[in-house]
Amino acid sequence: MKYLFLIITLISNISSMAQNNVEKQSIIKQIELDSFSNRTAFEMASKIIELAKNRNQNIAVEIMRLNHTIFLYVDDNLPADKHNWLRRKANVAKQFEESSLSVKNDLKEGNMTLEKTFGLDEKDFIAKGGSIPIFIKNVGMVGVITVSGLHDEEDHKIIIDALKGKFF
């Protein structure tokens, strides 16, 4: 009976590990478009805000070109520090050129931290989901889309849910 329990536990752990690997592989690391404009940013943000409202969720959204903000929305019910969360998440996506959720998972898996491993100050960088870099095909990274206000994995997911089908 003891061996049967060990075998069942082992199978359960292997199944759980396989599920985690599938989830990690399905994390979108970047959004790749043919072109990107301020109007594109507005359309993207509008879709995200509309979805959040339909779900009765309060969010903040910021879309930046690499050097300046082109869209910013903070729901009335959110605290004033959301601007700081948006900035810190976006800094991670810009620094690593992949989604902040992907970076969070890589750090956890490698037993690393932003500060100790990369010398990045937590005042300016936070490895939490919710920021995804925007790339132009054959050009490179041109911007970042960031959401805050929900659990960090939900911040990431609402971007994907809102933009899937129209933008990728």
Long-range contacts (C-beta under 8 A, 24 or more apart in sequence): 24-105, 27-99, 27-101, 27-102, 27-105, 27-156, 28-99, 28-132, 28-156, 28-160, 28-168, 29-98, 29-99, 29-102, 29-132, 30-97, 30-98, 30-99, 30-132, 30-133, 30-134, 30-135, 30-141, 31-132, 31-133, 31-134, 31-135, 31-145, 31-163, 31-167, 31-168, 32-135, 32-136, 32-137, 32-168, 33-134, 33-135, 33-136, 33-137, 33-167, 33-168, 34-136, 34-137, 35-136, 36-134, 36-136, 36-142, 36-143, 38-70, 38-71, 41-70, 41-71, 41-143, 41-145, 42-71, 43-166, 44-145, 44-162, 44-163, 44-167, 45-71, 45-73, 45-145, 47-162, 47-163, 47-166, 48-145, 48-147, 48-158, 48-159, 48-162, 48-163, 49-73, 50-162, 51-158, 51-161, 51-162, 52-149, 52-158, 55-158, 57-149, 57-150, 57-154, 57-158, 58-149, 59-147, 59-148, 59-149, 59-150, 59-155, 59-158, 60-85, 60-86, 60-147, 60-148, 60-149, 61-145, 61-146, 61-147, 62-86, 62-87, 62-90, 62-145, 62-146, 63-134, 63-143, 63-144, 63-145, 63-146, 64-90, 64-143, 64-144, 64-146, 65-142, 65-143, 66-94, 66-141, 66-142, 66-143, 66-144, 70-143, 75-149, 78-148, 78-149, 82-148, 82-149, 85-126, 85-128, 85-130, 85-148, 86-131, 86-146, 86-148, 87-124, 88-122, 88-123, 88-124, 88-125, 88-126, 89-126, 89-128, 89-129, 89-130, 89-131, 89-146, 89-148, 89-155, 90-131, 90-144, 90-146, 91-120, 91-124, 91-125, 92-125, 92-126, 92-127, 92-131, 93-131, 93-132, 93-133, 93-144, 93-146, 94-133, 94-141, 94-144, 95-120, 95-125, 97-133, 97-141, 98-133, 99-129, 99-131, 99-132, 99-133, 99-156, 100-126, 100-127, 100-128, 100-129, 100-130, 100-131, 100-132, 100-146, 100-152, 100-156, 101-128, 101-129, 101-130, 101-152, 101-153, 101-156, 103-127, 104-128, 104-129, 104-152, 128-152, 128-155, 129-153, 129-154, 129-155, 129-156, 129-157, 130-155, 130-156, 130-159, 132-156, 132-159
